């Protein structure tokens, strides 16, 4: 059986296992995919190597820090400065970024033409940077804005796109046709602002955010972060297996929710290689039982609110 995982902190909320495991079953591939919370980016790569994980997806906060522990990175990683996909070939780790595919294909699949479109990207982390990279590559006219202006300026200069002061975006919103948000669910620079009805919003969040709810209230079209997730997973699946996944299976699976009553979690040092991916929904790297329980409580609280 081949083994795969998504790494992050927090990570229990991730729907990647639903996507990949459903396609593995549907396509008759002998593989298993789970969630892992590592202690650091270095710990992350050690887990991949020690447990012979063939492929991994990477989310916050490890997309940048993990790069220095990889043997190779693809061309887009050098520009984005973020990794969300890793392959392990005989102990050699290669990093890729498919987030930019997720942004572009989520919009195109929704019928949005990007060539010449004026697009505002909110945020300046690796996900937002990948969005800027992909949108520019697709021919859009891209502007970036972030609460910390210097980060937006750095990305704008590196990728040769315009940047806007975060305090000015609400005054310039009517200039744009598409907004891509990589902000946290409660972050919203447009509170109290009338949103032009013609705007399309792609929100990185799976669930409705303050921003998406406001855009919907003004009759705007809102594309869920689930579509971004699906389309980045499609490209990661191709990298992992060399095959195109059944997107319809993924589209159904993304609506499946992990339930707390059936959650199986374990301290990673307490399981052997054979059981690592077959028995657990969540594996946590910890120093002892007490730390494992602390981290598990944090994950449960952030995902289920309890």
TISE-134674 format. One line per 10 residues: for each residue x, y, z of C-alpha. Coordinates in steps of 0.2 Angstrom, whole numbers, padded with zeros to 4 digits. Layout:
BEGIN
X Y Z ~ ...
END
This chain:
BEGIN
0000 0000 0000 ~ 0006 0017 -0004 ~ 0005 0031 0009 ~ 0001 0049 0008 ~ -0003 0063 0020 ~ -0007 0082 0022 ~ 0004 0091 0035 ~ -0001 0107 0044 ~ -0004 0115 0061 ~ -0019 0115 0063
-0023 0101 0052 ~ -0039 0091 0058 ~ -0050 0103 0047 ~ -0042 0097 0031 ~ -0053 0089 0018 ~ -0039 0082 0008 ~ -0040 0064 0015 ~ -0059 0064 0009 ~ -0053 0069 -0008 ~ -0039 0058 -0010
-0045 0042 -0002 ~ -0062 0043 -0012 ~ -0052 0044 -0028 ~ -0040 0030 -0023 ~ -0055 0019 -0019 ~ -0064 0024 -0035 ~ -0049 0021 -0046 ~ -0044 0005 -0038 ~ -0027 0012 -0031 ~ -0020 0003 -0016
-0016 0019 -0006 ~ -0021 0028 0010 ~ -0020 0046 0014 ~ -0021 0054 0032 ~ -0018 0070 0042 ~ -0002 0073 0051 ~ 0003 0088 0063 ~ 0022 0089 0064 ~ 0031 0099 0077 ~ 0041 0109 0063
0046 0109 0045 ~ 0061 0098 0049 ~ 0050 0086 0059 ~ 0039 0086 0044 ~ 0052 0080 0031 ~ 0059 0067 0044 ~ 0042 0059 0046 ~ 0040 0058 0027 ~ 0057 0049 0026 ~ 0055 0038 0041
0038 0032 0037 ~ 0041 0031 0018 ~ 0027 0042 0014 ~ 0027 0043 -0005 ~ 0018 0060 -0007 ~ 0013 0074 0004 ~ 0002 0090 0004 ~ 0008 0105 0014 ~ -0002 0118 0022 ~ 0000 0132 0035
0012 0136 0043 ~ 0025 0125 0034 ~ 0024 0130 0015 ~ 0039 0142 0016 ~ 0050 0134 0030 ~ 0050 0116 0022 ~ 0059 0122 0007 ~ 0076 0122 0015 ~ 0074 0103 0019 ~ 0070 0098 0001
0082 0091 -0011 ~ 0074 0099 -0026 ~ 0060 0111 -0030 ~ 0051 0115 -0046 ~ 0052 0131 -0056 ~ 0036 0139 -0049 ~ 0042 0136 -0031 ~ 0057 0147 -0035 ~ 0045 0161 -0039 ~ 0031 0158 -0027
0042 0154 -0012 ~ 0030 0141 -0006 ~ 0027 0122 -0007 ~ 0011 0113 -0005 ~ 0016 0096 -0013 ~ 0030 0085 -0010 ~ 0036 0069 -0018 ~ 0047 0056 -0010 ~ 0057 0046 -0023 ~ 0070 0034 -0015
0073 0046 -0001 ~ 0074 0062 -0012 ~ 0061 0075 -0008 ~ 0055 0087 -0022 ~ 0043 0101 -0019 ~ 0030 0108 -0030 ~ 0016 0121 -0029 ~ -0001 0117 -0036 ~ -0010 0131 -0027 ~ -0009 0142 -0042
-0018 0129 -0053 ~ -0031 0128 -0039 ~ -0035 0147 -0041 ~ -0034 0148 -0060 ~ -0044 0132 -0063 ~ -0057 0136 -0049 ~ -0061 0152 -0058 ~ -0060 0145 -0076 ~ -0071 0130 -0071 ~ -0084 0143 -0065
-0084 0151 -0082 ~ -0073 0166 -0077 ~ -0062 0172 -0091 ~ -0045 0178 -0084 ~ -0036 0186 -0099 ~ -0036 0205 -0097 ~ -0047 0204 -0081 ~ -0043 0215 -0067 ~ -0040 0205 -0051 ~ -0037 0210 -0033
-0028 0197 -0022 ~ -0030 0199 -0003 ~ -0016 0192 0008 ~ 0003 0190 0006 ~ 0006 0172 0012 ~ 0011 0158 0001 ~ -0007 0154 -0004 ~ -0010 0173 -0010 ~ 0007 0173 -0018 ~ 0003 0157 -0028
-0014 0165 -0033 ~ -0004 0181 -0039 ~ 0008 0169 -0049 ~ -0006 0159 -0057 ~ -0017 0174 -0061 ~ -0003 0183 -0070 ~ 0002 0167 -0079 ~ -0017 0166 -0085 ~ -0016 0184 -0092 ~ -0025 0193 -0079
-0021 0211 -0073 ~ -0016 0208 -0055 ~ -0015 0219 -0040 ~ -0011 0213 -0022 ~ -0015 0221 -0005 ~ -0011 0215 0012 ~ -0012 0222 0030 ~ 0007 0222 0031 ~ 0010 0233 0016 ~ 0029 0229 0015
0024 0210 0011 ~ 0013 0215 -0003 ~ 0026 0227 -0010 ~ 0039 0213 -0010 ~ 0028 0201 -0019 ~ 0023 0214 -0031 ~ 0041 0218 -0036 ~ 0046 0200 -0036 ~ 0031 0194 -0048 ~ 0030 0211 -0057
0012 0215 -0052 ~ 0004 0231 -0044 ~ 0001 0232 -0025 ~ -0012 0243 -0016 ~ -0011 0250 0002 ~ -0023 0239 0012 ~ -0032 0255 0018 ~ -0036 0260 0001 ~ -0043 0244 -0006 ~ -0061 0249 -0001
-0060 0265 -0011 ~ -0053 0256 -0027 ~ -0065 0241 -0027 ~ -0075 0246 -0041 ~ -0060 0245 -0052 ~ -0059 0226 -0051 ~ -0069 0212 -0059 ~ -0063 0198 -0048 ~ -0057 0197 -0030 ~ -0047 0182 -0023
-0045 0182 -0004 ~ -0033 0172 0006 ~ -0037 0181 0022 ~ -0043 0172 0038 ~ -0062 0170 0040 ~ -0065 0185 0051 ~ -0053 0197 0041 ~ -0063 0209 0030 ~ -0057 0226 0024 ~ -0074 0230 0016
-0085 0231 0031 ~ -0098 0244 0029 ~ -0093 0246 0010 ~ -0106 0243 -0004 ~ -0099 0229 -0015 ~ -0102 0231 -0034 ~ -0114 0217 -0039 ~ -0103 0213 -0054 ~ -0088 0207 -0044 ~ -0084 0188 -0042
-0076 0182 -0026 ~ -0065 0167 -0024 ~ -0063 0164 -0006 ~ -0049 0152 0001 ~ -0060 0147 0016 ~ -0070 0131 0015 ~ -0084 0139 0025 ~ -0093 0155 0023 ~ -0082 0170 0029 ~ -0086 0188 0034
-0080 0193 0017 ~ -0090 0179 0007 ~ -0106 0183 0017 ~ -0104 0201 0013 ~ -0102 0199 -0005 ~ -0116 0187 -0006 ~ -0127 0199 0003 ~ -0124 0211 -0012 ~ -0129 0198 -0025 ~ -0111 0194 -0030
-0105 0177 -0036 ~ -0095 0168 -0023 ~ -0084 0153 -0027 ~ -0080 0143 -0012 ~ -0063 0138 -0006 ~ -0068 0120 -0009 ~ -0066 0123 -0027 ~ -0048 0130 -0025 ~ -0045 0114 -0014 ~ -0052 0102 -0027
-0042 0109 -0042 ~ -0025 0110 -0032 ~ -0028 0092 -0027 ~ -0031 0087 -0045 ~ -0014 0093 -0050 ~ -0006 0085 -0034 ~ -0014 0069 -0038 ~ -0006 0069 -0056 ~ 0011 0073 -0048 ~ 0009 0058 -0036
0002 0045 -0048 ~ 0004 0051 -0066 ~ -0014 0049 -0068 ~ -0029 0061 -0069 ~ -0041 0059 -0055 ~ -0060 0058 -0057 ~ -0065 0076 -0052 ~ -0083 0071 -0050 ~ -0078 0059 -0036 ~ -0068 0073 -0028
-0083 0085 -0030 ~ -0094 0074 -0020 ~ -0081 0069 -0007 ~ -0077 0087 -0003 ~ -0094 0088 0005 ~ -0091 0074 0017 ~ -0087 0079 0035 ~ -0076 0071 0048 ~ -0087 0068 0064 ~ -0080 0070 0081
-0088 0054 0088 ~ -0079 0043 0075 ~ -0062 0052 0076 ~ -0047 0041 0077 ~ -0031 0050 0083 ~ -0014 0044 0089 ~ 0003 0050 0095 ~ 0014 0046 0079 ~ 0028 0038 0090 ~ 0015 0025 0096
0011 0018 0079 ~ 0021 0007 0068 ~ 0023 0009 0049 ~ 0010 -0003 0044 ~ -0004 0004 0055 ~ 0001 0022 0052 ~ -0011 0026 0038 ~ -0024 0012 0039 ~ -0031 0016 0057 ~ -0030 0034 0060
-0038 0051 0054 ~ -0025 0061 0063 ~ -0007 0058 0068 ~ 0001 0070 0080 ~ 0020 0072 0083 ~ 0023 0075 0101 ~ 0036 0072 0115 ~ 0025 0062 0127 ~ 0007 0058 0131 ~ 0003 0074 0139
0009 0084 0125 ~ -0001 0073 0113 ~ -0017 0076 0123 ~ -0014 0095 0123 ~ -0011 0095 0104 ~ -0026 0084 0101 ~ -0037 0096 0112 ~ -0031 0111 0102 ~ -0035 0102 0085 ~ -0053 0097 0091
-0056 0115 0098 ~ -0051 0123 0081 ~ -0061 0111 0070 ~ -0076 0107 0081 ~ -0077 0122 0093 ~ -0077 0111 0108
END
